[in-house]
Amino acid sequence: MRSSKHIIDKTEKYGAANYKPKDIVIEKARGVMVYNPEGEEFFDMLSAYSALNFGHGHPEIIAAAKEQLDKVTLTSRAFHNSVLCDFYENLCALTGKEMALPMNTGAEAVETAIKTARRWGADVKGVDDHCQEIIVCENNFHGRTITIITMSTDDTARRGFGPFTPGFVKVKFGDANALEAAITPNTVAFLVEPIQGEAGIIIPPDGYLKKVREICTANNVLLIADEVQTGFARTGDMFACQHENVEPDIYVLGKALGGGVMPVSAIAANADILGVFEPGSHGSTFGGNPLACAVAVKAMEILVRDDYPKQAREKGDYFIRKLREIDNKDIVDIRGRGLFVGVEFSIPALCYVKKLIANGVLAKETHEKTIRFAPPIIITYDELDKAIEKIKIAFKGD
């Protein structure tokens, strides 16, 4: 048996250092629990940044993948495959949109939304090509491509990667007036996370999204919701925008869409928006591949059948209530919606992350002082109670 240390040493010897993972090796996983090579078990309270809403190895999703593996896994988009049409139908039904465009990663979906908005701006709104502007929010996280880090205000993500892509304007998150003031005749879209995850589970003021929707509609500007992390029941609604009964013009989706098995992403919008593409204008060899589609179709079926939004909402309320019982002078705020929860400290949170891991709970700090908890939605109340006891020990005030 290879030890965790051997695996970590080998990884760090041959791999580029663009990540600094915690010193935990996950060799096996099932449901909410993961195991290292030494057989120690941990509660996964991060869920691969919400990609594992269904937990590890959901038996129905694994079965769907295995069944498709025996048929065909990849055709490219040069030919039709027999599963993509079902993926389209299910995703359109879930989002209430008329069309979808599949990709693989969340960053690819964001890039697709940007291209869609720019072409819509030129072809439909009448903005001169090369003059299109997209408004984004400070402290956003939409991915790590060159164009996407252009939108970032995180210097770590940007240093040494210029020159950047023009056409983006940044405003304060949660400030609808700032959005309205930033709109010009060249504005084609506003791209926003309904809840900023990487920034530390930052929830905007009540009514913000509703006001944003009104402003975008009044100014003929597309509202693009990046629901890569918040989508598919994570926040207690199928999509986080639904908390305020807001419908964006474009949904950007990923992570949980792949059921924790495959990288699957997509954007969904109506035909008057996605109709701007013609053959050859955008694509992906792996986007919409039959294996990914089979997994996603089963994942969407389970989301609806087992009412994952209700599960996340009720378990999240319970989890937050229990967290707020913890007495620790370093904790300054506990916030969240559904099972998308942040615990903010007055000091760097790394010391508490280490204590969590030592007590068998996997979580990670973000923006230095906030620990994000996002366990699989399938977590049981018994498992939540056990995890909470471990968290209480780790967070015990000195």
C-alpha positions as CSV (number, residue, x, y, z in Angstrom):
1,M,0.0,0.0,0.0
2,R,1.3,3.5,-0.9
3,S,1.2,5.9,2.0
4,S,-0.4,9.3,1.9
5,K,3.1,10.9,2.3
6,H,4.4,8.9,-0.7
7,I,1.4,10.0,-2.9
8,I,1.8,13.7,-1.8
9,D,5.5,13.7,-2.4
10,K,5.2,12.2,-5.8
11,T,2.4,14.7,-6.7
12,E,4.5,17.7,-5.6
13,K,7.5,16.4,-7.5
14,Y,5.9,16.1,-10.9
15,G,2.9,18.5,-10.7
16,A,2.9,22.2,-11.3
17,A,2.3,24.1,-8.1
18,N,-0.8,25.9,-9.2
19,Y,-2.7,24.3,-6.3
20,K,-1.7,23.8,-2.6
21,P,-4.1,21.1,-1.4
22,K,-4.5,20.2,2.2
23,D,-2.3,17.2,3.2
24,I,-5.1,14.7,2.8
25,V,-5.2,12.0,0.1
26,I,-8.7,10.7,-0.8
27,E,-8.4,7.2,-2.0
28,K,-12.0,6.0,-1.6
29,A,-15.3,7.7,-1.1
30,R,-19.0,6.9,-0.6
31,G,-21.8,9.2,0.2
32,V,-20.6,11.9,2.6
33,M,-17.5,10.0,3.8
34,V,-14.1,9.8,2.2
35,Y,-11.1,7.6,3.2
36,N,-7.3,8.0,2.9
37,P,-4.9,5.2,2.1
38,E,-4.4,4.5,5.8
39,G,-8.1,3.9,6.2
40,E,-9.0,7.0,8.2
41,E,-12.4,8.5,7.5
42,F,-13.5,12.1,7.0
43,F,-16.7,14.0,6.5
44,D,-16.5,15.7,3.1
45,M,-18.0,19.1,3.9
46,L,-16.8,20.8,0.7
47,S,-18.3,18.6,-1.9
48,A,-15.8,19.6,-4.6
49,Y,-17.2,23.1,-4.5
50,S,-20.8,21.9,-4.9
51,A,-20.0,19.4,-7.7
52,L,-20.9,16.5,-5.3
53,N,-24.4,17.6,-4.3
54,F,-25.4,13.9,-4.8
55,G,-22.5,12.7,-2.6
56,H,-19.7,10.4,-3.7
57,G,-20.7,7.5,-5.9
58,H,-24.5,7.9,-6.0
59,P,-25.5,4.4,-7.0
60,E,-28.1,5.5,-9.7
61,I,-25.7,7.9,-11.3
62,I,-22.9,5.4,-11.3
63,A,-25.2,2.8,-12.9
64,A,-26.2,5.3,-15.6
65,A,-22.5,5.9,-16.3
66,K,-21.8,2.2,-16.5
67,E,-24.7,1.5,-18.8
68,Q,-23.6,4.3,-21.2
69,L,-19.9,3.1,-21.0
70,D,-21.0,-0.1,-22.7
71,K,-22.7,1.8,-25.5
72,V,-20.7,4.8,-26.7
73,T,-18.8,7.5,-24.7
74,L,-17.7,10.0,-27.4
75,T,-18.8,10.9,-30.9
76,S,-17.7,14.6,-31.2
77,R,-20.3,17.0,-32.4
78,A,-19.6,16.0,-36.0
79,F,-22.4,13.5,-35.6
80,H,-25.5,13.2,-33.5
81,N,-25.6,11.0,-30.4
82,S,-28.7,9.4,-28.9
83,V,-28.5,11.0,-25.5
84,L,-27.8,14.7,-26.2
85,C,-31.5,15.4,-27.1
86,D,-32.6,14.0,-23.7
87,F,-30.0,16.2,-22.0
88,Y,-31.4,19.3,-23.8
89,E,-35.0,18.4,-23.0
90,N,-34.4,17.8,-19.3
91,L,-32.2,20.9,-18.9
92,C,-34.7,23.2,-20.7
93,A,-37.5,21.8,-18.5
94,L,-35.5,22.4,-15.3
95,T,-34.5,26.0,-16.2
96,G,-37.7,27.0,-18.1
97,K,-35.6,28.0,-21.1
98,E,-36.0,27.1,-24.7
99,M,-32.5,26.1,-25.6
100,A,-29.2,24.9,-24.1
101,L,-25.6,24.8,-25.2
102,P,-23.4,22.1,-23.6
103,M,-19.7,22.4,-22.6
104,N,-17.5,20.7,-20.0
105,T,-16.2,23.0,-17.3
106,G,-17.7,26.0,-15.5
107,A,-15.1,28.3,-17.0
108,E,-16.1,27.1,-20.5
109,A,-19.7,27.8,-19.8
110,V,-18.8,31.3,-18.6
111,E,-16.8,31.9,-21.8
112,T,-19.8,30.7,-23.8
113,A,-22.1,33.1,-22.0
114,I,-19.7,36.0,-22.7
115,K,-19.6,35.1,-26.4
116,T,-23.3,34.8,-26.5
117,A,-23.9,38.2,-24.9
118,R,-21.3,39.9,-27.2
119,R,-22.8,38.4,-30.3
120,W,-26.4,39.2,-29.2
121,G,-25.2,42.7,-28.5
122,A,-23.9,43.1,-32.0
123,D,-26.6,41.2,-33.9
124,V,-29.7,42.0,-31.9
125,K,-29.1,45.1,-29.8
126,G,-27.1,46.8,-32.5
127,V,-24.0,47.6,-30.6
128,D,-21.0,48.1,-32.8
129,D,-18.8,45.0,-32.9
130,H,-15.7,45.3,-30.7
131,C,-17.5,47.9,-28.6
132,Q,-19.7,45.5,-26.5
133,E,-19.4,46.0,-22.7
134,I,-20.2,43.5,-19.9
135,I,-20.6,44.6,-16.3
136,V,-19.3,42.3,-13.6
137,C,-19.0,42.5,-9.8
138,E,-16.0,43.1,-7.6
139,N,-14.7,40.0,-5.7
140,N,-16.3,37.7,-8.3
141,F,-15.1,34.3,-9.2
142,H,-16.1,33.0,-12.6
143,G,-13.0,30.8,-13.5
144,R,-9.4,31.2,-14.5
145,T,-9.1,31.7,-18.3
146,I,-7.5,34.9,-19.5
147,T,-10.8,36.5,-20.4
148,I,-12.3,35.5,-17.1
149,I,-9.5,36.7,-14.9
150,T,-9.8,40.0,-16.7
151,M,-13.1,40.3,-14.8
152,S,-11.4,39.4,-11.5
153,T,-10.3,41.8,-8.7
154,D,-8.0,39.1,-7.2
155,D,-4.4,40.1,-7.8
156,T,-3.2,36.6,-7.2
157,A,-5.3,35.4,-10.1
158,R,-4.1,38.1,-12.4
159,R,-0.4,38.7,-11.7
160,G,1.8,38.0,-14.8
161,F,-1.0,37.0,-17.1
162,G,-1.6,40.2,-19.0
163,P,-2.5,41.7,-21.4
164,F,-6.1,41.3,-20.5
165,T,-9.3,41.2,-22.5
166,P,-11.1,44.6,-22.9
167,G,-14.8,45.2,-22.6
168,F,-15.5,44.7,-18.9
169,V,-16.7,47.1,-16.2
170,K,-16.6,46.3,-12.5
171,V,-19.1,47.4,-9.9
172,K,-19.7,46.7,-6.2
173,F,-21.6,43.5,-5.6
174,G,-25.0,44.0,-3.9
175,D,-25.3,47.6,-5.1
176,A,-28.0,47.9,-7.7
177,N,-27.5,51.7,-8.0
178,A,-23.9,51.1,-9.0
179,L,-25.0,48.7,-11.8
180,E,-27.5,51.3,-13.1
181,A,-24.9,54.0,-13.1
182,A,-22.4,51.9,-15.0
183,I,-24.7,51.0,-17.9
184,T,-23.9,52.7,-21.3
185,P,-25.4,52.3,-24.8
186,N,-22.7,49.7,-25.3
187,T,-23.6,47.5,-22.3
188,V,-24.8,44.1,-23.5
189,A,-24.9,42.1,-20.2
190,F,-24.5,42.0,-16.5
191,L,-22.8,38.9,-15.2
192,V,-23.4,38.1,-11.5
193,E,-23.2,35.2,-9.0
194,P,-26.5,35.2,-7.0
195,I,-24.3,34.4,-4.0
196,Q,-20.6,35.0,-4.1
197,G,-19.1,31.7,-3.1
198,E,-15.4,32.1,-3.5
199,A,-15.6,35.5,-1.9
200,G,-16.8,33.9,1.3
201,I,-20.5,33.1,0.9
202,I,-21.4,36.7,0.4
203,I,-25.2,37.1,0.2
204,P,-26.5,40.3,-1.4
205,P,-29.2,42.5,0.3
206,D,-32.8,41.4,0.0
207,G,-34.3,42.6,-3.2
208,Y,-31.0,43.1,-4.9
209,L,-31.6,40.5,-7.7
210,K,-35.1,41.7,-8.2
211,K,-33.9,45.3,-8.7
212,V,-31.1,44.1,-11.0
213,R,-33.6,42.2,-13.1
214,E,-35.7,45.4,-13.4
215,I,-32.6,47.5,-14.4
216,C,-31.5,45.0,-17.0
217,T,-35.0,44.8,-18.5
218,A,-35.4,48.5,-18.6
219,N,-32.0,49.0,-20.4
220,N,-32.2,46.0,-22.8
221,V,-29.3,44.4,-21.0
222,L,-29.0,40.6,-20.6
223,L,-28.9,39.3,-17.0
224,I,-26.5,36.4,-16.8
225,A,-26.6,34.3,-13.6
226,D,-23.5,32.3,-12.9
227,E,-25.0,29.4,-11.0
228,V,-22.1,27.0,-11.4
229,Q,-21.8,26.6,-7.6
230,T,-25.2,27.8,-6.5
231,G,-27.3,25.9,-9.0
232,F,-29.1,22.5,-8.7
233,A,-30.5,22.9,-5.2
234,R,-27.4,23.9,-3.3
235,T,-29.0,27.0,-1.8
236,G,-32.5,25.6,-1.1
237,D,-34.0,26.5,-4.4
238,M,-33.3,24.7,-7.7
239,F,-31.4,27.9,-8.7
240,A,-30.4,30.6,-6.3
241,C,-32.1,33.3,-8.4
242,Q,-35.4,31.7,-7.6
243,H,-35.1,32.9,-4.0
244,E,-36.3,36.3,-5.3
245,N,-38.4,34.8,-8.1
246,V,-35.9,36.2,-10.6
247,E,-35.4,34.7,-14.0
248,P,-32.1,35.5,-15.7
249,D,-31.8,35.7,-19.4
250,I,-28.9,33.2,-19.4
251,Y,-28.2,30.5,-16.8
252,V,-24.5,29.5,-16.5
253,L,-24.4,25.9,-15.1
254,G,-21.9,23.3,-14.2
255,K,-20.5,21.3,-11.3
256,A,-23.4,19.3,-9.9
257,L,-24.8,18.9,-13.4
258,G,-22.2,16.2,-13.8
259,G,-23.4,14.2,-10.8
260,G,-20.0,14.1,-9.3
261,V,-18.9,11.8,-12.1
262,M,-18.2,13.8,-15.2
263,P,-17.3,17.4,-16.0
264,V,-20.6,18.8,-17.5
265,S,-21.5,22.4,-18.0
266,A,-24.0,24.4,-20.1
267,I,-25.7,27.7,-20.6
268,A,-29.5,27.8,-21.0
269,A,-31.4,30.7,-22.6
270,N,-34.3,31.3,-24.9
271,A,-34.1,31.0,-28.7
272,D,-33.9,34.8,-29.3
273,I,-30.6,34.7,-27.4
274,L,-29.0,31.4,-28.2
275,G,-30.2,31.7,-31.8
276,V,-27.3,34.0,-32.5
277,F,-25.0,31.0,-33.1
278,E,-24.6,29.3,-36.5
279,P,-22.6,26.1,-37.3
280,G,-18.9,26.7,-36.7
281,S,-19.3,29.8,-34.5
282,H,-18.7,27.9,-31.2
283,G,-18.1,24.4,-30.1
284,S,-16.4,21.7,-28.1
285,T,-15.3,18.2,-29.0
286,F,-16.3,16.8,-25.6
287,G,-19.2,19.1,-24.9
288,G,-22.5,17.1,-25.0
289,N,-20.7,13.8,-25.2
290,P,-23.1,10.8,-24.6
291,L,-21.4,9.7,-21.3
292,A,-21.7,13.1,-19.8
293,C,-25.2,13.5,-21.0
294,A,-26.3,10.2,-19.6
295,V,-24.9,11.1,-16.2
296,A,-26.5,14.6,-16.3
297,V,-29.9,13.3,-17.3
298,K,-29.9,10.9,-14.3
299,A,-28.7,13.6,-12.0
300,M,-31.5,16.0,-13.1
301,E,-34.0,13.2,-12.6
302,I,-32.9,12.6,-9.0
303,L,-32.8,16.3,-8.2
304,V,-36.5,16.7,-9.0
305,R,-37.7,13.2,-7.8
306,D,-36.0,13.5,-4.4
307,D,-36.8,17.2,-3.9
308,Y,-33.2,18.2,-3.4
309,P,-34.1,21.9,-2.9
310,K,-36.3,21.1,0.1
311,Q,-33.6,18.8,1.5
312,A,-30.9,21.6,1.2
313,R,-33.2,24.2,2.6
314,E,-34.3,22.2,5.7
315,K,-30.9,20.7,6.4
316,G,-29.2,24.0,5.9
317,D,-31.5,25.7,8.4
318,Y,-30.7,23.0,10.9
319,F,-26.9,23.1,10.2
320,I,-26.7,26.9,10.6
321,R,-28.8,26.8,13.8
322,K,-26.4,24.3,15.3
323,L,-23.3,26.2,14.2
324,R,-24.6,29.3,15.9
325,E,-24.6,27.5,19.2
326,I,-20.8,27.3,19.1
327,D,-19.2,29.7,21.6
328,N,-16.0,31.0,20.0
329,K,-14.8,34.6,20.3
330,D,-13.0,34.4,17.0
331,I,-16.2,33.8,15.1
332,V,-17.6,37.1,13.8
333,D,-20.4,35.8,11.4
334,I,-22.2,32.7,10.4
335,R,-24.2,33.1,7.2
336,G,-25.6,31.0,4.4
337,R,-28.5,29.8,2.4
338,G,-29.4,26.2,2.2
339,L,-26.3,24.0,2.5
340,F,-24.0,26.9,1.3
341,V,-22.6,28.2,4.5
342,G,-19.7,30.4,5.6
343,V,-18.2,30.8,9.0
344,E,-16.1,34.0,9.2
345,F,-13.4,34.5,11.8
346,S,-11.6,37.6,13.0
347,I,-8.3,35.8,12.4
348,P,-7.0,33.7,9.5
349,A,-9.1,30.6,9.4
350,L,-6.3,28.2,8.5
351,C,-5.7,27.2,12.1
352,Y,-9.3,26.1,12.4
353,V,-9.2,24.3,9.1
354,K,-6.3,22.2,10.4
355,K,-8.3,21.5,13.6
356,L,-11.2,20.4,11.5
357,I,-9.1,18.0,9.5
358,A,-7.5,16.6,12.6
359,N,-11.0,15.9,13.9
360,G,-12.2,14.2,10.7
361,V,-13.9,17.0,8.8
362,L,-12.8,18.3,5.4
363,A,-13.4,21.9,4.7
364,K,-11.3,24.8,3.3
365,E,-10.8,28.5,4.0
366,T,-11.6,31.1,1.4
367,H,-10.6,34.8,1.4
368,E,-8.4,33.9,4.3
369,K,-10.9,34.3,7.1
370,T,-13.9,32.4,6.1
371,I,-14.5,28.6,6.2
372,R,-17.0,27.4,3.6
373,F,-19.2,24.4,4.5
374,A,-21.1,22.8,1.6
375,P,-21.7,19.1,2.4
376,P,-23.5,16.8,-0.1
377,I,-27.2,17.4,0.0
378,I,-27.8,13.7,0.6
379,I,-26.2,14.1,4.1
380,T,-28.5,12.6,6.7
381,Y,-29.4,14.3,10.0
382,D,-27.5,11.7,11.9
383,E,-24.4,12.4,9.8
384,L,-24.9,16.1,10.2
385,D,-25.1,15.7,14.0
386,K,-21.9,13.7,14.0
387,A,-20.1,16.2,11.8
388,I,-21.4,19.1,13.9
389,E,-19.9,17.5,17.1
390,K,-16.6,17.2,15.4
391,I,-16.9,20.9,14.2
392,K,-17.7,22.0,17.8
393,I,-14.6,20.3,19.1
394,A,-12.4,21.9,16.4
395,F,-14.0,25.4,17.0
396,K,-13.9,25.1,20.7
397,G,-12.7,28.5,22.1
398,D,-9.4,28.5,24.0
